[in-house]
Amino acid sequence: MIVFDASTLILLAKIDMLEVFISNFRGKLLIPEKIKEEVFIRRQEETPLLRKLIENKKILVLKAKDAKLMKRLIEDFHIDTGEAEAIALALQENASLIATDDRNAIRACKMLKVEFTTAIAILIRAYEKKLIARDETLIKLQKLESFARYSQSIIEDAGKQIKGGI
């Protein structure tokens, strides 16, 4: 089971990787109610895809119940309500992983010893599993670079991994 926050969900949708990921993931994919609201309020180009995946139960929407934990996460780590609910939901549901590209949410995961992944890590793993070709992976990495706030060193390291340099 993996819980997504808005940042990673949207990034994977923008680079046409979300459906690839979902079709090859052998577990439940969850998002908190707050993330669903965030995604639908923004009404960006990926909103129809996300709506379809939720309607078709490819992505399940649940509510995190521990309001005290969410409040502490927001205060202690300076994260938004959506990220706090995603972390709380991951803990509540004993999720094996949380997908987040939010720096403060990643810091919270590290402190709480919650396993996490990012959009760039999912892209690299898809390439390693031969779900997408190298040239397509590099194009998607370029798209990620333009959409996300990755440091140049992270983009360069990912490019080396994809090209076989690491």
Contacts in CASP RR format, 6 or more apart in sequence:
PFRMAT RR
TARGET T0000
AUTHOR 0000-0000-0000
METHOD contacts of the structure
MODEL  1
MIVFDASTLILLAKIDMLEVFISNFRGKLLIPEKIKEEVFIRRQEETPLL
RKLIENKKILVLKAKDAKLMKRLIEDFHIDTGEAEAIALALQENASLIAT
DDRNAIRACKMLKVEFTTAIAILIRAYEKKLIARDETLIKLQKLESFARY
SQSIIEDAGKQIKGGI
1 27 0 8 1.000
1 28 0 8 1.000
1 29 0 8 1.000
1 30 0 8 1.000
1 93 0 8 1.000
1 94 0 8 1.000
1 95 0 8 1.000
1 96 0 8 1.000
1 97 0 8 1.000
2 25 0 8 1.000
2 27 0 8 1.000
2 28 0 8 1.000
2 29 0 8 1.000
2 30 0 8 1.000
2 95 0 8 1.000
2 96 0 8 1.000
2 97 0 8 1.000
2 98 0 8 1.000
2 99 0 8 1.000
2 117 0 8 1.000
3 30 0 8 1.000
3 31 0 8 1.000
3 32 0 8 1.000
3 86 0 8 1.000
3 87 0 8 1.000
3 89 0 8 1.000
3 90 0 8 1.000
3 93 0 8 1.000
3 95 0 8 1.000
3 97 0 8 1.000
3 98 0 8 1.000
3 99 0 8 1.000
4 29 0 8 1.000
4 30 0 8 1.000
4 31 0 8 1.000
4 35 0 8 1.000
4 59 0 8 1.000
4 86 0 8 1.000
4 98 0 8 1.000
4 99 0 8 1.000
4 100 0 8 1.000
5 31 0 8 1.000
5 35 0 8 1.000
5 82 0 8 1.000
5 83 0 8 1.000
5 86 0 8 1.000
5 98 0 8 1.000
5 99 0 8 1.000
5 100 0 8 1.000
5 101 0 8 1.000
5 102 0 8 1.000
5 105 0 8 1.000
6 35 0 8 1.000
6 38 0 8 1.000
6 39 0 8 1.000
6 82 0 8 1.000
6 83 0 8 1.000
7 83 0 8 1.000
7 100 0 8 1.000
7 101 0 8 1.000
7 102 0 8 1.000
7 119 0 8 1.000
7 148 0 8 1.000
8 99 0 8 1.000
8 100 0 8 1.000
8 101 0 8 1.000
8 117 0 8 1.000
8 118 0 8 1.000
8 119 0 8 1.000
8 122 0 8 1.000
9 18 0 8 1.000
9 31 0 8 1.000
9 35 0 8 1.000
9 39 0 8 1.000
9 50 0 8 1.000
9 99 0 8 1.000
10 39 0 8 1.000
10 44 0 8 1.000
10 46 0 8 1.000
11 101 0 8 1.000
11 119 0 8 1.000
11 144 0 8 1.000
11 147 0 8 1.000
11 148 0 8 1.000
12 18 0 8 1.000
12 21 0 8 1.000
12 119 0 8 1.000
12 122 0 8 1.000
13 46 0 8 1.000
13 49 0 8 1.000
13 50 0 8 1.000
14 45 0 8 1.000
14 46 0 8 1.000
14 143 0 8 1.000
14 147 0 8 1.000
15 119 0 8 1.000
15 123 0 8 1.000
15 140 0 8 1.000
15 143 0 8 1.000
15 144 0 8 1.000
15 147 0 8 1.000
16 140 0 8 1.000
17 119 0 8 1.000
17 122 0 8 1.000
17 123 0 8 1.000
17 126 0 8 1.000
17 132 0 8 1.000
17 140 0 8 1.000
18 46 0 8 1.000
18 49 0 8 1.000
18 50 0 8 1.000
18 53 0 8 1.000
19 49 0 8 1.000
19 53 0 8 1.000
20 126 0 8 1.000
20 131 0 8 1.000
20 132 0 8 1.000
21 122 0 8 1.000
21 126 0 8 1.000
22 29 0 8 1.000
22 53 0 8 1.000
22 58 0 8 1.000
22 59 0 8 1.000
24 126 0 8 1.000
24 129 0 8 1.000
24 131 0 8 1.000
28 60 0 8 1.000
29 58 0 8 1.000
29 59 0 8 1.000
29 60 0 8 1.000
30 59 0 8 1.000
30 60 0 8 1.000
30 61 0 8 1.000
30 62 0 8 1.000
30 89 0 8 1.000
30 93 0 8 1.000
30 95 0 8 1.000
31 54 0 8 1.000
31 59 0 8 1.000
31 60 0 8 1.000
31 61 0 8 1.000
31 62 0 8 1.000
31 86 0 8 1.000
32 61 0 8 1.000
32 62 0 8 1.000
32 63 0 8 1.000
32 64 0 8 1.000
32 82 0 8 1.000
32 85 0 8 1.000
32 86 0 8 1.000
32 88 0 8 1.000
32 89 0 8 1.000
33 61 0 8 1.000
33 62 0 8 1.000
33 63 0 8 1.000
33 85 0 8 1.000
34 81 0 8 1.000
34 82 0 8 1.000
34 85 0 8 1.000
35 82 0 8 1.000
35 85 0 8 1.000
35 86 0 8 1.000
36 54 0 8 1.000
36 61 0 8 1.000
38 82 0 8 1.000
39 46 0 8 1.000
39 47 0 8 1.000
39 50 0 8 1.000
40 47 0 8 1.000
40 50 0 8 1.000
40 51 0 8 1.000
50 59 0 8 1.000
53 59 0 8 1.000
54 60 0 8 1.000
54 61 0 8 1.000
62 89 0 8 1.000
62 93 0 8 1.000
63 85 0 8 1.000
63 89 0 8 1.000
64 70 0 8 1.000
64 85 0 8 1.000
64 86 0 8 1.000
64 88 0 8 1.000
64 89 0 8 1.000
64 92 0 8 1.000
65 88 0 8 1.000
65 92 0 8 1.000
66 88 0 8 1.000
66 91 0 8 1.000
66 92 0 8 1.000
69 84 0 8 1.000
69 88 0 8 1.000
69 91 0 8 1.000
70 81 0 8 1.000
70 84 0 8 1.000
70 85 0 8 1.000
70 88 0 8 1.000
71 84 0 8 1.000
73 79 0 8 1.000
73 83 0 8 1.000
73 84 0 8 1.000
73 87 0 8 1.000
73 88 0 8 1.000
73 108 0 8 1.000
74 80 0 8 1.000
74 81 0 8 1.000
74 84 0 8 1.000
76 108 0 8 1.000
77 84 0 8 1.000
77 104 0 8 1.000
77 105 0 8 1.000
77 107 0 8 1.000
77 108 0 8 1.000
77 111 0 8 1.000
78 104 0 8 1.000
79 87 0 8 1.000
79 102 0 8 1.000
79 104 0 8 1.000
79 105 0 8 1.000
79 108 0 8 1.000
80 102 0 8 1.000
83 100 0 8 1.000
83 102 0 8 1.000
83 104 0 8 1.000
83 105 0 8 1.000
83 108 0 8 1.000
86 98 0 8 1.000
86 100 0 8 1.000
86 105 0 8 1.000
87 98 0 8 1.000
87 105 0 8 1.000
87 108 0 8 1.000
87 109 0 8 1.000
87 112 0 8 1.000
87 114 0 8 1.000
89 95 0 8 1.000
90 97 0 8 1.000
90 98 0 8 1.000
90 114 0 8 1.000
91 112 0 8 1.000
91 114 0 8 1.000
96 115 0 8 1.000
97 115 0 8 1.000
97 116 0 8 1.000
97 117 0 8 1.000
98 105 0 8 1.000
98 109 0 8 1.000
98 114 0 8 1.000
98 115 0 8 1.000
98 116 0 8 1.000
98 117 0 8 1.000
99 116 0 8 1.000
99 117 0 8 1.000
99 118 0 8 1.000
99 119 0 8 1.000
99 122 0 8 1.000
100 106 0 8 1.000
100 109 0 8 1.000
100 116 0 8 1.000
100 118 0 8 1.000
101 118 0 8 1.000
101 119 0 8 1.000
101 120 0 8 1.000
101 148 0 8 1.000
101 149 0 8 1.000
103 149 0 8 1.000
105 116 0 8 1.000
106 116 0 8 1.000
106 118 0 8 1.000
108 114 0 8 1.000
109 115 0 8 1.000
109 116 0 8 1.000
110 116 0 8 1.000
117 125 0 8 1.000
119 144 0 8 1.000
119 148 0 8 1.000
120 141 0 8 1.000
120 144 0 8 1.000
120 148 0 8 1.000
120 150 0 8 1.000
120 154 0 8 1.000
120 155 0 8 1.000
120 158 0 8 1.000
123 137 0 8 1.000
123 140 0 8 1.000
123 141 0 8 1.000
123 144 0 8 1.000
123 158 0 8 1.000
124 137 0 8 1.000
124 158 0 8 1.000
124 161 0 8 1.000
124 162 0 8 1.000
126 132 0 8 1.000
126 137 0 8 1.000
127 134 0 8 1.000
127 137 0 8 1.000
127 162 0 8 1.000
132 140 0 8 1.000
134 162 0 8 1.000
134 163 0 8 1.000
137 162 0 8 1.000
138 159 0 8 1.000
138 162 0 8 1.000
138 163 0 8 1.000
141 155 0 8 1.000
141 158 0 8 1.000
141 159 0 8 1.000
141 162 0 8 1.000
144 150 0 8 1.000
144 155 0 8 1.000
145 155 0 8 1.000
157 166 0 8 1.000
160 166 0 8 1.000
END
